[in-house]
Amino acid sequence: MTDKLNYGRTRVPLDLGKVTYVDYLSYTNPIPGDPESLVREAVKNASLKLSTFIKPGCSVAVIVSDYTRPTGSDLYIPILLNELLHLRAGSITLIIALGLHRPADSADIEKICGGEIPAGVQVINHDAANALAVSGSAEFNKNAVTADRVIVTGAVTFHPMAGFSGGRKSLLPGIASSKDIYLNHRLYFDGNTVHPGTGPANIDDNPVLRDIRERTKGFRQLWALNVVLNEQQMIEFASCGNVDNVWDDCRRYVSKHHSVEISEKYDLVIASAGGHPSDCSFYQSMKVLTNSSRACKPGGTLVIISRCSQGWEIRDELFPYFTMTLEEISLDLQRSFTMDGLALYMALTIIRSHNVWFYSELAEDDVEAAGMRNVKNIEDISAIAESVGNPSSLRAAVMQNGSSVLPINTESLRELFS
């Protein structure tokens, strides 16, 4: 069986050799609409009208996701800014919600914002260590805290810690202080193990999500524009208005359309991260590792296709984690928490419970040191697939966009929609 999968900004061929039983784990796209029309209709039909929310002359902070994830912001930010200017908003500041990522450069900003910024609109990078102010029980970007109105934007998809992205996550970790980001992400642990309430699609008893909700309560004047992207990274759903209602609309849509039911787990799962920017680094590959592992048997084989053109995005001093036990890593993180350390811990929990092959631009020695097996050539995947078991009886699955599609067993799927 031959197909093509996204790899960076290109596509690579996939040949599974003599393997005959293959399921394609892909979500069901509704009849697509025009993305621009979807956004404009969402703004027009917002649960809280933008014309009611924005008063002439009021200062507005617009929070926009950074360059590490596709969100469709290049389409909806120009629409939103035009609306704000039409409503005669006062000062408008676009804040790039970096969390702890590097600052966006001019090229990044142009891509994020869809081209030239209108005159009078300021664009700033969030700095998690400087220019902060208290809101409620946490510190956030001062420009947002002092603004008369705050608008959060972004895409909603499954998230390996908070259940779903979008909504209030634009505030925490998006524009929060490094201290508050660390405090929030530490809640991923319960003692020396992963808290059972965390994970993609988990919202009940999720300590990370609960903390986000609690510590962003200080923002009283919030409005949201959230979207859902399809496998082609085009907007297929949009919702606007009250931030919590909007997030709930989008996460229900994602749960219905971006999950795929599986009756039992597979011997072999081949998963692409979905191409740029979802596969720009090993750090960003966490979503494809997390989601694809949900479809694979413990001890089964995962083949991950993720270009990682920007390398590991994990500091070299954390590479000793490769030889430490998970409990030792957990203890080290709780003593000295770091985001890249947590990402590596999450990856190693999967690597050590599965047979993981990795096709990327990472150095072979580093891939092998992490406990994975390096795929040198994309053509080698057919031989890897045939080596897993009898090709005529082997159960295999292919995920063409493993960063945004979540395999869920039948029982869990019922719970998700109950």
C-alpha angles and dihedrals in degrees: 000000000000129000140146127246132195114259117175105311093332138062128243129203120251120205118180094188114210096350105126106179108070129154121195108219103208132140123247112253116212117226100298120243129202105282095219092049090049091055094045091049091048091053091046094048097039116152086232110035114235088222088059094045097047118064120195110269097013118137115245132199114198115198114209128182119251132245096277096082138037111246108153090245091140086069103037101039094065089048092049094046091050090052092050092049090047090053089052096241114181120231113359121201123186110206117198103221098223100159098191097333125117118277117274114249125218093271091050091049093050090053094044094048099039099247134310117018115233117253113272095027114116122210120200136173115235113245112203092200103043143041093027133151134189120259115174109316098341143052123250140170107306093225090061096042093052097042119106090227133020125203120193121200136180148106124289118221138137113300125202093223112020097037094240136020124229130052114062092359085084086070099038115058093357101070101004130116119270089246092056092044090053093046091051096047093047086068087075085083129070103193107311097337138063115282107249092225095063125085141083114320092006111128102146113087090355105152094195093054093041090054092049090054094046099047096045094055090101089076102086100168104057131152126176140207109188129170140187121224128212126223090278088057091247123135111262100165135024136182132183138188133049107034098229094044091048093049090048091050091052098043090051089051091049091047091053101041106025100048122083124205119234123185094203138358124269133244090222132025123184111194135180117203086226100256131270129028094010091060100038092116143001088255090060090046090073092095095055091046092049097045097043092048088061088066098044129083117245104269090019126128125268121189110194122196109198123142099210092194089169092052126233098327082212121111117254091234089068094058091092084074085078090074099037128092118252090248091053091050091048091052091047092051092050090052095045112010121203130170095229090047090055091048090052091048091052091049093049093052087061097038092053094049097046140039099253125194117188128202111193146107092272118121111270093230092055093048091051092045089056090059097258130113118242121236105213098186130021088230089065092071093082091059091045090052093049091049094059094073145308103333091217095056102027114117109221136173134195123209111195093186105025094167094067107026118082121200110215128183119237096258094049091046090058090051091050092058098036 
